[in-house]
Amino acid sequence: MDDADRAEDLIEHALEDALEEVRRSQSGPLAMGCCLFCDTPLGIGLRWCNADCRNAWQHEQDLRMMRGVK
Ligand SMILES: [Zn+2]
């Protein structure tokens, strides 16, 4: 396997991971290429930098729901 093959393999795996994430999260917000909470640029298919950002974002959504804002 030469370097080009290896690079192709890596890209394929990255795409598979991204698709898997999309499949796992068919409900909820779309991945926009950056953190939905703090706007840090992220890789394909990622929506938050970490669990803290996800939890904070979810908390904001819950507050919005409670206020009846859409
Ligand atoms: Zn973040």
N, CA, C, O and the ligand as a Tripos MOL2 file, in Angstrom:
@<TRIPOS>MOLECULE
protein
  281   279    71     0     0
PROTEIN
NO_CHARGES

@<TRIPOS>ATOM
      1 N           0.8480   -1.2150    0.0000 N.3       1 MET1
      2 CA          0.0000    0.0000    0.0000 C.3       1 MET1
      3 C           0.8750    1.2530    0.0000 C.2       1 MET1
      4 O           1.6770    1.4370    0.9160 O.2       1 MET1
      5 N           0.7390    2.1140   -1.0000 N.am      2 ASP2
      6 CA          1.5570    3.3360   -1.0110 C.3       2 ASP2
      7 C           0.8240    4.4790   -0.2960 C.2       2 ASP2
      8 O          -0.2960    4.3190    0.1900 O.2       2 ASP2
      9 N           1.4960    5.6350   -0.2510 N.am      3 ASP3
     10 CA          0.9490    6.7600    0.5340 C.3       3 ASP3
     11 C          -0.4140    7.2260    0.0210 C.2       3 ASP3
     12 O          -1.2980    7.5900    0.7970 O.2       3 ASP3
     13 N          -0.5630    7.2060   -1.3160 N.am      4 ALA4
     14 CA         -1.8280    7.6660   -1.8980 C.3       4 ALA4
     15 C          -2.9690    6.7500   -1.4610 C.2       4 ALA4
     16 O          -4.0570    7.2070   -1.1070 O.2       4 ALA4
     17 N          -2.6910    5.4400   -1.4950 N.am      5 ASP5
     18 CA         -3.7020    4.4820   -1.0580 C.3       5 ASP5
     19 C          -4.0570    4.7040    0.4020 C.2       5 ASP5
     20 O          -5.2230    4.6570    0.7950 O.2       5 ASP5
     21 N          -3.0150    4.9480    1.1970 N.am      6 ARG6
     22 CA         -3.2450    5.1350    2.6310 C.3       6 ARG6
     23 C          -4.0900    6.3880    2.8850 C.2       6 ARG6
     24 O          -4.9830    6.3870    3.7320 O.2       6 ARG6
     25 N          -3.7900    7.4570    2.1330 N.am      7 ALA7
     26 CA         -4.5500    8.7010    2.2810 C.3       7 ALA7
     27 C          -6.0030    8.4700    1.9040 C.2       7 ALA7
     28 O          -6.9150    8.9360    2.5870 O.2       7 ALA7
     29 N          -6.2120    7.7440    0.8080 N.am      8 GLU8
     30 CA         -7.5630    7.4460    0.3660 C.3       8 GLU8
     31 C          -8.3140    6.6510    1.4380 C.2       8 GLU8
     32 O          -9.4950    6.8770    1.7020 O.2       8 GLU8
     33 N          -7.5910    5.7240    2.0320 N.am      9 ASP9
     34 CA         -8.1740    4.8880    3.0780 C.3       9 ASP9
     35 C          -8.6030    5.7430    4.2610 C.2       9 ASP9
     36 O          -9.6900    5.5610    4.8100 O.2       9 ASP9
     37 N          -7.7380    6.6790    4.6480 N.am     10 LEU10
     38 CA         -8.0470    7.5650    5.7740 C.3      10 LEU10
     39 C          -9.2840    8.4020    5.4920 C.2      10 LEU10
     40 O         -10.1600    8.5520    6.3430 O.2      10 LEU10
     41 N          -9.3380    8.9520    4.2620 N.am     11 ILE11
     42 CA        -10.4830    9.7880    3.8910 C.3      11 ILE11
     43 C         -11.7650    8.9660    3.9220 C.2      11 ILE11
     44 O         -12.7990    9.4200    4.4120 O.2      11 ILE11
     45 N         -11.6780    7.7430    3.3890 N.am     12 GLU12
     46 CA        -12.8390    6.8710    3.3790 C.3      12 GLU12
     47 C         -13.3480    6.6150    4.7950 C.2      12 GLU12
     48 O         -14.5490    6.6580    5.0630 O.2      12 GLU12
     49 N         -12.4030    6.3490    5.6900 N.am     13 HIS13
     50 CA        -12.8080    6.0940    7.0720 C.3      13 HIS13
     51 C         -13.4140    7.3290    7.7210 C.2      13 HIS13
     52 O         -14.3830    7.2290    8.4730 O.2      13 HIS13
     53 N         -12.8410    8.4990    7.4280 N.am     14 ALA14
     54 CA        -13.3740    9.7440    7.9850 C.3      14 ALA14
     55 C         -14.8020    9.9580    7.5000 C.2      14 ALA14
     56 O         -15.6740   10.3630    8.2680 O.2      14 ALA14
     57 N         -15.0330    9.6820    6.2110 N.am     15 LEU15
     58 CA        -16.3760    9.8280    5.6620 C.3      15 LEU15
     59 C         -17.3440    8.8350    6.2900 C.2      15 LEU15
     60 O         -18.4850    9.1780    6.6020 O.2      15 LEU15
     61 N         -16.8850    7.6150    6.4710 N.am     16 GLU16
     62 CA        -17.7360    6.6080    7.1050 C.3      16 GLU16
     63 C         -18.1200    7.0370    8.5130 C.2      16 GLU16
     64 O         -19.2680    6.8930    8.9330 O.2      16 GLU16
     65 N         -17.1330    7.5700    9.2340 N.am     17 ASP17
     66 CA        -17.4120    8.0410   10.5990 C.3      17 ASP17
     67 C         -18.4500    9.1570   10.5800 C.2      17 ASP17
     68 O         -19.3590    9.1930   11.4090 O.2      17 ASP17
     69 N         -18.2970   10.0690    9.6150 N.am     18 ALA18
     70 CA        -19.2200   11.1960    9.5280 C.3      18 ALA18
     71 C         -20.6270   10.7080    9.1990 C.2      18 ALA18
     72 O         -21.6060   11.1670    9.7870 O.2      18 ALA18
     73 N         -20.7190    9.7750    8.2570 N.am     19 LEU19
     74 CA        -22.0250    9.2290    7.8870 C.3      19 LEU19
     75 C         -22.6580    8.5030    9.0580 C.2      19 LEU19
     76 O         -23.8640    8.5900    9.2900 O.2      19 LEU19
     77 N         -21.8210    7.7860    9.7920 N.am     20 GLU20
     78 CA        -22.3060    7.0650   10.9600 C.3      20 GLU20
     79 C         -22.8970    8.0490   11.9710 C.2      20 GLU20
     80 O         -23.9490    7.7980   12.5590 O.2      20 GLU20
     81 N         -22.2020    9.1700   12.1600 N.am     21 GLU21
     82 CA        -22.6830   10.1980   13.0950 C.3      21 GLU21
     83 C         -24.0230   10.7560   12.6120 C.2      21 GLU21
     84 O         -24.9310   10.9770   13.4130 O.2      21 GLU21
     85 N         -24.1430   10.9810   11.3160 N.am     22 VAL22
     86 CA        -25.3990   11.4900   10.7540 C.3      22 VAL22
     87 C         -26.5190   10.4890   10.9740 C.2      22 VAL22
     88 O         -27.6320   10.8560   11.3510 O.2      22 VAL22
     89 N         -26.2100    9.2060   10.7330 N.am     23 ARG23
     90 CA        -27.2160    8.1680   10.9100 C.3      23 ARG23
     91 C         -27.6760    8.0900   12.3640 C.2      23 ARG23
     92 O         -28.8590    7.9130   12.6580 O.2      23 ARG23
     93 N         -26.7030    8.2270   13.2610 N.am     24 ARG24
     94 CA        -26.9980    8.1170   14.6850 C.3      24 ARG24
     95 C         -27.8420    9.2980   15.1590 C.2      24 ARG24
     96 O         -28.5370    9.2000   16.1710 O.2      24 ARG24
     97 N         -27.7820   10.4080   14.4320 N.am     25 SER25
     98 CA        -28.3980   11.6430   14.9190 C.3      25 SER25
     99 C         -29.4070   12.1750   13.9290 C.2      25 SER25
    100 O         -29.4110   13.3690   13.6290 O.2      25 SER25
    101 N         -30.2580   11.3120   13.4170 N.am     26 GLN26
    102 CA        -31.1970   11.7550   12.3970 C.3      26 GLN26
    103 C         -32.2260   12.7150   12.9660 C.2      26 GLN26
    104 O         -32.7750   13.5460   12.2430 O.2      26 GLN26
    105 N         -32.4850   12.6040   14.2510 N.am     27 SER27
    106 CA        -33.2850   13.6450   14.8820 C.3      27 SER27
    107 C         -32.3250   14.6810   15.4480 C.2      27 SER27
    108 O         -31.1690   14.3720   15.7380 O.2      27 SER27
    109 N         -32.8040   15.9100   15.6050 N.am     28 GLY28
    110 CA        -31.9500   16.9370   16.1760 C.3      28 GLY28
    111 C         -31.2870   17.7780   15.1130 C.2      28 GLY28
    112 O         -31.5680   17.6250   13.9250 O.2      28 GLY28
    113 N         -30.4110   18.6640   15.5330 N.am     29 PRO29
    114 CA        -29.8200   19.6500   14.6290 C.3      29 PRO29
    115 C         -28.8200   19.0380   13.6660 C.2      29 PRO29
    116 O         -28.2490   17.9850   13.9510 O.2      29 PRO29
    117 N         -28.6020   19.6830   12.5350 N.am     30 LEU30
    118 CA        -27.6150   19.2390   11.5650 C.3      30 LEU30
    119 C         -26.2250   19.7060   11.9600 C.2      30 LEU30
    120 O         -26.0590   20.7340   12.6160 O.2      30 LEU30
    121 N         -25.2320   18.9320   11.5470 N.am     31 ALA31
    122 CA        -23.8510   19.3580   11.7520 C.3      31 ALA31
    123 C         -23.5400   20.4860   10.7760 C.2      31 ALA31
    124 O         -23.7380   20.3340    9.5710 O.2      31 ALA31
    125 N         -23.0550   21.6160   11.2840 N.am     32 MET32
    126 CA        -22.8140   22.7780   10.4330 C.3      32 MET32
    127 C         -21.3250   23.0110   10.1830 C.2      32 MET32
    128 O         -20.9610   23.9990    9.5440 O.2      32 MET32
    129 N         -20.4670   22.1340   10.6670 N.am     33 GLY33
    130 CA        -19.0300   22.3130   10.4910 C.3      33 GLY33
    131 C         -18.3990   23.0950   11.6160 C.2      33 GLY33
    132 O         -17.1810   23.2710   11.6510 O.2      33 GLY33
    133 N         -19.2270   23.5690   12.5460 N.am     34 CYS34
    134 CA        -18.6800   24.2270   13.7210 C.3      34 CYS34
    135 C         -19.6050   23.9470   14.9030 C.2      34 CYS34
    136 O         -20.7580   23.5520   14.7290 O.2      34 CYS34
    137 N         -19.0820   24.1570   16.0900 N.am     35 CYS35
    138 CA        -19.8280   23.8630   17.3060 C.3      35 CYS35
    139 C         -21.1130   24.6910   17.3600 C.2      35 CYS35
    140 O         -21.0800   25.9060   17.1710 O.2      35 CYS35
    141 N         -22.2340   24.0340   17.6170 N.am     36 LEU36
    142 CA        -23.5160   24.7370   17.6510 C.3      36 LEU36
    143 C         -23.6260   25.6470   18.8650 C.2      36 LEU36
    144 O         -24.4980   26.5130   18.9270 O.2      36 LEU36
    145 N         -22.7440   25.4430   19.8180 N.am     37 PHE37
    146 CA        -22.8120   26.2630   21.0270 C.3      37 PHE37
    147 C         -21.7980   27.3990   21.0150 C.2      37 PHE37
    148 O         -22.1540   28.5400   21.3090 O.2      37 PHE37
    149 N         -20.5360   27.1100   20.6800 N.am     38 CYS38
    150 CA        -19.5070   28.1570   20.7980 C.3      38 CYS38
    151 C         -18.8380   28.4990   19.4670 C.2      38 CYS38
    152 O         -17.8900   29.2840   19.4400 O.2      38 CYS38
    153 N         -19.3290   27.9080   18.3370 N.am     39 ASP39
    154 CA        -18.8450   28.2570   16.9900 C.3      39 ASP39
    155 C         -17.4020   27.8810   16.6990 C.2      39 ASP39
    156 O         -16.8260   28.3730   15.7290 O.2      39 ASP39
    157 N         -16.8040   27.0190   17.5160 N.am     40 THR40
    158 CA        -15.4660   26.5280   17.1900 C.3      40 THR40
    159 C         -15.5470   25.6380   15.9510 C.2      40 THR40
    160 O         -16.3940   24.7470   15.8890 O.2      40 THR40
    161 N         -14.6680   25.8690   14.9540 N.am     41 PRO41
    162 CA        -14.7000   25.0200   13.7570 C.3      41 PRO41
    163 C         -14.4290   23.5550   14.1100 C.2      41 PRO41
    164 O         -13.5060   23.2480   14.8650 O.2      41 PRO41
    165 N         -15.2520   22.6550   13.5500 N.am     42 LEU42
    166 CA        -15.1090   21.2340   13.8370 C.3      42 LEU42
    167 C         -15.0430   20.4420   12.5440 C.2      42 LEU42
    168 O         -15.2290   20.9960   11.4610 O.2      42 LEU42
    169 N         -14.7790   19.1540   12.6540 N.am     43 GLY43
    170 CA        -14.7230   18.2840   11.4840 C.3      43 GLY43
    171 C         -16.1160   17.9600   10.9700 C.2      43 GLY43
    172 O         -17.1260   18.3220   11.5740 O.2      43 GLY43
    173 N         -16.1400   17.2630    9.8300 N.am     44 ILE44
    174 CA        -17.3990   16.8720    9.1950 C.3      44 ILE44
    175 C         -18.2390   16.0390   10.1550 C.2      44 ILE44
    176 O         -17.7330   15.1120   10.7890 O.2      44 ILE44
    177 N         -19.4970   16.3660   10.2570 N.am     45 GLY45
    178 CA        -20.4180   15.5320   11.0170 C.3      45 GLY45
    179 C         -20.4530   15.8100   12.5030 C.2      45 GLY45
    180 O         -21.2580   15.2220   13.2260 O.2      45 GLY45
    181 N         -19.5730   16.7160   12.9780 N.am     46 LEU46
    182 CA        -19.5580   17.0260   14.3990 C.3      46 LEU46
    183 C         -20.4060   18.2590   14.6720 C.2      46 LEU46
    184 O         -20.4240   19.2050   13.8840 O.2      46 LEU46
    185 N         -21.1050   18.2340   15.7940 N.am     47 ARG47
    186 CA        -21.9750   19.3640   16.1220 C.3      47 ARG47
    187 C         -21.5190   20.1300   17.3530 C.2      47 ARG47
    188 O         -21.8830   21.2890   17.5510 O.2      47 ARG47
    189 N         -20.7110   19.4600   18.1830 N.am     48 TRP48
    190 CA        -20.2000   20.1440   19.3860 C.3      48 TRP48
    191 C         -18.7600   19.7320   19.6150 C.2      48 TRP48
    192 O         -18.3410   18.6600   19.1810 O.2      48 TRP48
    193 N         -17.9880   20.5900   20.3060 N.am     49 CYS49
    194 CA        -16.5830   20.2660   20.5990 C.3      49 CYS49
    195 C         -16.4870   19.1020   21.5690 C.2      49 CYS49
    196 O         -15.6190   18.2390   21.4380 O.2      49 CYS49
    197 N         -17.3920   19.0860   22.5480 N.am     50 ASN50
    198 CA        -17.3170   18.0720   23.5910 C.3      50 ASN50
    199 C         -18.6600   17.9890   24.2970 C.2      50 ASN50
    200 O         -19.6100   18.6860   23.9390 O.2      50 ASN50
    201 N         -18.7260   17.1420   25.2890 N.am     51 ALA51
    202 CA        -19.9930   16.9220   25.9990 C.3      51 ALA51
    203 C         -20.4380   18.1880   26.7300 C.2      51 ALA51
    204 O         -21.6360   18.4240   26.8860 O.2      51 ALA51
    205 N         -19.4810   19.0020   27.1770 N.am     52 ASP52
    206 CA        -19.8420   20.2430   27.8880 C.3      52 ASP52
    207 C         -20.6380   21.1660   26.9730 C.2      52 ASP52
    208 O         -21.6800   21.6960   27.3590 O.2      52 ASP52
    209 N         -20.1260   21.3540   25.7420 N.am     53 CYS53
    210 CA        -20.8170   22.2170   24.7920 C.3      53 CYS53
    211 C         -22.1860   21.6340   24.4510 C.2      53 CYS53
    212 O         -23.1730   22.3630   24.3520 O.2      53 CYS53
    213 N         -22.2350   20.3110   24.2710 N.am     54 ARG54
    214 CA        -23.5150   19.6820   23.9340 C.3      54 ARG54
    215 C         -24.5200   19.8900   25.0610 C.2      54 ARG54
    216 O         -25.6770   20.2360   24.8190 O.2      54 ARG54
    217 N         -24.0690   19.6750   26.2870 N.am     55 ASN55
    218 CA        -24.9650   19.8240   27.4340 C.3      55 ASN55
    219 C         -25.4380   21.2630   27.5810 C.2      55 ASN55
    220 O         -26.6120   21.5110   27.8580 O.2      55 ASN55
    221 N         -24.5230   22.2110   27.3970 N.am     56 ALA56
    222 CA        -24.8690   23.6280   27.5070 C.3      56 ALA56
    223 C         -25.8720   23.9960   26.4220 C.2      56 ALA56
    224 O         -26.8400   24.7150   26.6720 O.2      56 ALA56
    225 N         -25.6300   23.4930   25.2140 N.am     57 TRP57
    226 CA        -26.5360   23.7600   24.0980 C.3      57 TRP57
    227 C         -27.9180   23.1680   24.3840 C.2      57 TRP57
    228 O         -28.9450   23.8180   24.1890 O.2      57 TRP57
    229 N         -27.9130   21.9160   24.8510 N.am     58 GLN58
    230 CA        -29.1700   21.2420   25.1660 C.3      58 GLN58
    231 C         -29.9380   22.0080   26.2360 C.2      58 GLN58
    232 O         -31.1600   22.1370   26.1660 O.2      58 GLN58
    233 N         -29.2110   22.5120   27.2220 N.am     59 HIS59
    234 CA        -29.8170   23.2870   28.3020 C.3      59 HIS59
    235 C         -30.4990   24.5330   27.7360 C.2      59 HIS59
    236 O         -31.6110   24.8800   28.1330 O.2      59 HIS59
    237 N         -29.8140   25.2000   26.8000 N.am     60 GLU60
    238 CA        -30.4020   26.3850   26.1490 C.3      60 GLU60
    239 C         -31.6730   26.0210   25.4000 C.2      60 GLU60
    240 O         -32.6700   26.7420   25.4530 O.2      60 GLU60
    241 N         -31.6250   24.8820   24.6950 N.am     61 GLN61
    242 CA        -32.8130   24.4330   23.9590 C.3      61 GLN61
    243 C         -33.9680   24.1890   24.9170 C.2      61 GLN61
    244 O         -35.1060   24.5710   24.6460 O.2      61 GLN61
    245 N         -33.6620   23.5440   26.0470 N.am     62 ASP62
    246 CA        -34.7040   23.2480   27.0350 C.3      62 ASP62
    247 C         -35.3260   24.5360   27.5570 C.2      62 ASP62
    248 O         -36.5460   24.6330   27.6950 O.2      62 ASP62
    249 N         -34.4860   25.5220   27.8460 N.am     63 LEU63
    250 CA        -34.9870   26.8110   28.3390 C.3      63 LEU63
    251 C         -35.8930   27.4520   27.2900 C.2      63 LEU63
    252 O         -36.9470   28.0000   27.6140 O.2      63 LEU63
    253 N         -35.4670   27.3750   26.0270 N.am     64 ARG64
    254 CA        -36.2530   27.9570   24.9480 C.3      64 ARG64
    255 C         -37.6170   27.2730   24.8380 C.2      64 ARG64
    256 O         -38.6440   27.9320   24.6770 O.2      64 ARG64
    257 N         -37.6090   25.9370   24.9260 N.am     65 MET65
    258 CA        -38.8470   25.1660   24.8590 C.3      65 MET65
    259 C         -39.7830   25.5980   25.9740 C.2      65 MET65
    260 O         -40.9850   25.7610   25.7610 O.2      65 MET65
    261 N         -39.2180   25.7840   27.1830 N.am     66 MET66
    262 CA        -40.0300   26.1550   28.3400 C.3      66 MET66
    263 C         -40.6800   27.5160   28.1370 C.2      66 MET66
    264 O         -41.8050   27.7620   28.5730 O.2      66 MET66
    265 N         -39.9330   28.4060   27.4540 N.am     67 ARG67
    266 CA        -40.4760   29.7410   27.1950 C.3      67 ARG67
    267 C         -41.4190   29.7370   25.9980 C.2      67 ARG67
    268 O         -42.1080   30.7220   25.7320 O.2      67 ARG67
    269 N         -41.4410   28.6180   25.2810 N.am     68 GLY68
    270 CA        -42.3190   28.5150   24.1180 C.3      68 GLY68
    271 C         -41.7630   29.2110   22.8960 C.2      68 GLY68
    272 O         -42.5110   29.4980   21.9610 O.2      68 GLY68
    273 N         -40.4680   29.4920   22.8780 N.am     69 VAL69
    274 CA        -39.8380   30.1090   21.7060 C.3      69 VAL69
    275 C         -39.3740   29.0240   20.7770 C.2      69 VAL69
    276 O         -38.8330   28.0120   21.2210 O.2      69 VAL69
    277 N         -39.5870   29.2290   19.4340 N.am     70 LYS70
    278 CA        -39.1460   28.1830   18.5130 C.3      70 LYS70
    279 C         -37.9980   28.6520   17.6550 C.2      70 LYS70
    280 O         -37.5010   27.8960   16.8210 O.2      70 LYS70
    281 ZN        -18.0830   24.2200   21.5570 Zn       71 ZN71
@<TRIPOS>BOND
     1     1     2 1
     2     2     3 1
     3     3     4 2
     4     3     5 am
     5     5     6 1
     6     6     7 1
     7     7     8 2
     8     7     9 am
     9     9    10 1
    10    10    11 1
    11    11    12 2
    12    11    13 am
    13    13    14 1
    14    14    15 1
    15    15    16 2
    16    15    17 am
    17    17    18 1
    18    18    19 1
    19    19    20 2
    20    19    21 am
    21    21    22 1
    22    22    23 1
    23    23    24 2
    24    23    25 am
    25    25    26 1
    26    26    27 1
    27    27    28 2
    28    27    29 am
    29    29    30 1
    30    30    31 1
    31    31    32 2
    32    31    33 am
    33    33    34 1
    34    34    35 1
    35    35    36 2
    36    35    37 am
    37    37    38 1
    38    38    39 1
    39    39    40 2
    40    39    41 am
    41    41    42 1
    42    42    43 1
    43    43    44 2
    44    43    45 am
    45    45    46 1
    46    46    47 1
    47    47    48 2
    48    47    49 am
    49    49    50 1
    50    50    51 1
    51    51    52 2
    52    51    53 am
    53    53    54 1
    54    54    55 1
    55    55    56 2
    56    55    57 am
    57    57    58 1
    58    58    59 1
    59    59    60 2
    60    59    61 am
    61    61    62 1
    62    62    63 1
    63    63    64 2
    64    63    65 am
    65    65    66 1
    66    66    67 1
    67    67    68 2
    68    67    69 am
    69    69    70 1
    70    70    71 1
    71    71    72 2
    72    71    73 am
    73    73    74 1
    74    74    75 1
    75    75    76 2
    76    75    77 am
    77    77    78 1
    78    78    79 1
    79    79    80 2
    80    79    81 am
    81    81    82 1
    82    82    83 1
    83    83    84 2
    84    83    85 am
    85    85    86 1
    86    86    87 1
    87    87    88 2
    88    87    89 am
    89    89    90 1
    90    90    91 1
    91    91    92 2
    92    91    93 am
    93    93    94 1
    94    94    95 1
    95    95    96 2
    96    95    97 am
    97    97    98 1
    98    98    99 1
    99    99   100 2
   100    99   101 am
   101   101   102 1
   102   102   103 1
   103   103   104 2
   104   103   105 am
   105   105   106 1
   106   106   107 1
   107   107   108 2
   108   107   109 am
   109   109   110 1
   110   110   111 1
   111   111   112 2
   112   111   113 am
   113   113   114 1
   114   114   115 1
   115   115   116 2
   116   115   117 am
   117   117   118 1
   118   118   119 1
   119   119   120 2
   120   119   121 am
   121   121   122 1
   122   122   123 1
   123   123   124 2
   124   123   125 am
   125   125   126 1
   126   126   127 1
   127   127   128 2
   128   127   129 am
   129   129   130 1
   130   130   131 1
   131   131   132 2
   132   131   133 am
   133   133   134 1
   134   134   135 1
   135   135   136 2
   136   135   137 am
   137   137   138 1
   138   138   139 1
   139   139   140 2
   140   139   141 am
   141   141   142 1
   142   142   143 1
   143   143   144 2
   144   143   145 am
   145   145   146 1
   146   146   147 1
   147   147   148 2
   148   147   149 am
   149   149   150 1
   150   150   151 1
   151   151   152 2
   152   151   153 am
   153   153   154 1
   154   154   155 1
   155   155   156 2
   156   155   157 am
   157   157   158 1
   158   158   159 1
   159   159   160 2
   160   159   161 am
   161   161   162 1
   162   162   163 1
   163   163   164 2
   164   163   165 am
   165   165   166 1
   166   166   167 1
   167   167   168 2
   168   167   169 am
   169   169   170 1
   170   170   171 1
   171   171   172 2
   172   171   173 am
   173   173   174 1
   174   174   175 1
   175   175   176 2
   176   175   177 am
   177   177   178 1
   178   178   179 1
   179   179   180 2
   180   179   181 am
   181   181   182 1
   182   182   183 1
   183   183   184 2
   184   183   185 am
   185   185   186 1
   186   186   187 1
   187   187   188 2
   188   187   189 am
   189   189   190 1
   190   190   191 1
   191   191   192 2
   192   191   193 am
   193   193   194 1
   194   194   195 1
   195   195   196 2
   196   195   197 am
   197   197   198 1
   198   198   199 1
   199   199   200 2
   200   199   201 am
   201   201   202 1
   202   202   203 1
   203   203   204 2
   204   203   205 am
   205   205   206 1
   206   206   207 1
   207   207   208 2
   208   207   209 am
   209   209   210 1
   210   210   211 1
   211   211   212 2
   212   211   213 am
   213   213   214 1
   214   214   215 1
   215   215   216 2
   216   215   217 am
   217   217   218 1
   218   218   219 1
   219   219   220 2
   220   219   221 am
   221   221   222 1
   222   222   223 1
   223   223   224 2
   224   223   225 am
   225   225   226 1
   226   226   227 1
   227   227   228 2
   228   227   229 am
   229   229   230 1
   230   230   231 1
   231   231   232 2
   232   231   233 am
   233   233   234 1
   234   234   235 1
   235   235   236 2
   236   235   237 am
   237   237   238 1
   238   238   239 1
   239   239   240 2
   240   239   241 am
   241   241   242 1
   242   242   243 1
   243   243   244 2
   244   243   245 am
   245   245   246 1
   246   246   247 1
   247   247   248 2
   248   247   249 am
   249   249   250 1
   250   250   251 1
   251   251   252 2
   252   251   253 am
   253   253   254 1
   254   254   255 1
   255   255   256 2
   256   255   257 am
   257   257   258 1
   258   258   259 1
   259   259   260 2
   260   259   261 am
   261   261   262 1
   262   262   263 1
   263   263   264 2
   264   263   265 am
   265   265   266 1
   266   266   267 1
   267   267   268 2
   268   267   269 am
   269   269   270 1
   270   270   271 1
   271   271   272 2
   272   271   273 am
   273   273   274 1
   274   274   275 1
   275   275   276 2
   276   275   277 am
   277   277   278 1
   278   278   279 1
   279   279   280 2
@<TRIPOS>SUBSTRUCTURE
     1 MET1         2 RESIDUE 1 A MET
     2 ASP2         6 RESIDUE 1 A ASP
     3 ASP3        10 RESIDUE 1 A ASP
     4 ALA4        14 RESIDUE 1 A ALA
     5 ASP5        18 RESIDUE 1 A ASP
     6 ARG6        22 RESIDUE 1 A ARG
     7 ALA7        26 RESIDUE 1 A ALA
     8 GLU8        30 RESIDUE 1 A GLU
     9 ASP9        34 RESIDUE 1 A ASP
    10 LEU10       38 RESIDUE 1 A LEU
    11 ILE11       42 RESIDUE 1 A ILE
    12 GLU12       46 RESIDUE 1 A GLU
    13 HIS13       50 RESIDUE 1 A HIS
    14 ALA14       54 RESIDUE 1 A ALA
    15 LEU15       58 RESIDUE 1 A LEU
    16 GLU16       62 RESIDUE 1 A GLU
    17 ASP17       66 RESIDUE 1 A ASP
    18 ALA18       70 RESIDUE 1 A ALA
    19 LEU19       74 RESIDUE 1 A LEU
    20 GLU20       78 RESIDUE 1 A GLU
    21 GLU21       82 RESIDUE 1 A GLU
    22 VAL22       86 RESIDUE 1 A VAL
    23 ARG23       90 RESIDUE 1 A ARG
    24 ARG24       94 RESIDUE 1 A ARG
    25 SER25       98 RESIDUE 1 A SER
    26 GLN26      102 RESIDUE 1 A GLN
    27 SER27      106 RESIDUE 1 A SER
    28 GLY28      110 RESIDUE 1 A GLY
    29 PRO29      114 RESIDUE 1 A PRO
    30 LEU30      118 RESIDUE 1 A LEU
    31 ALA31      122 RESIDUE 1 A ALA
    32 MET32      126 RESIDUE 1 A MET
    33 GLY33      130 RESIDUE 1 A GLY
    34 CYS34      134 RESIDUE 1 A CYS
    35 CYS35      138 RESIDUE 1 A CYS
    36 LEU36      142 RESIDUE 1 A LEU
    37 PHE37      146 RESIDUE 1 A PHE
    38 CYS38      150 RESIDUE 1 A CYS
    39 ASP39      154 RESIDUE 1 A ASP
    40 THR40      158 RESIDUE 1 A THR
    41 PRO41      162 RESIDUE 1 A PRO
    42 LEU42      166 RESIDUE 1 A LEU
    43 GLY43      170 RESIDUE 1 A GLY
    44 ILE44      174 RESIDUE 1 A ILE
    45 GLY45      178 RESIDUE 1 A GLY
    46 LEU46      182 RESIDUE 1 A LEU
    47 ARG47      186 RESIDUE 1 A ARG
    48 TRP48      190 RESIDUE 1 A TRP
    49 CYS49      194 RESIDUE 1 A CYS
    50 ASN50      198 RESIDUE 1 A ASN
    51 ALA51      202 RESIDUE 1 A ALA
    52 ASP52      206 RESIDUE 1 A ASP
    53 CYS53      210 RESIDUE 1 A CYS
    54 ARG54      214 RESIDUE 1 A ARG
    55 ASN55      218 RESIDUE 1 A ASN
    56 ALA56      222 RESIDUE 1 A ALA
    57 TRP57      226 RESIDUE 1 A TRP
    58 GLN58      230 RESIDUE 1 A GLN
    59 HIS59      234 RESIDUE 1 A HIS
    60 GLU60      238 RESIDUE 1 A GLU
    61 GLN61      242 RESIDUE 1 A GLN
    62 ASP62      246 RESIDUE 1 A ASP
    63 LEU63      250 RESIDUE 1 A LEU
    64 ARG64      254 RESIDUE 1 A ARG
    65 MET65      258 RESIDUE 1 A MET
    66 MET66      262 RESIDUE 1 A MET
    67 ARG67      266 RESIDUE 1 A ARG
    68 GLY68      270 RESIDUE 1 A GLY
    69 VAL69      274 RESIDUE 1 A VAL
    70 LYS70      278 RESIDUE 1 A LYS
    71 ZN71       281 GROUP 0 **** ****
